[in-house]
Amino acid sequence: MSKLTTATQRIWKSAQLYIGFHTDQQGNVRNQAKVWPPKNANATIHSDPKVQEVFLEVRVDDPRHSDQAATRQDRTAA
């Protein structure tokens, strides 16, 4: 058995997508973003992060391994 196989384990418990709105519906800038969890973790987001920002809250299965949790951004995704 390889080192990778023996070292791999499930550390994720859950993930929740949130969208932070930096402006209100009239376009006024907010002091603090309004954070909203979209239904079914599916929503269209604005291309300008000054208007909207996406957050992903990830919880680990075992808190002893929280420092081993890693996320990856796929810049090639459509």
Secondary structure, DSSP 8 states (H G I E B T S, - for coil): --HHHHH----EEEEEEEEEEEE-TTS-EEEEEEEE--GGG-----S-TTTEEEEEEEEESSGGGGGG------TT--
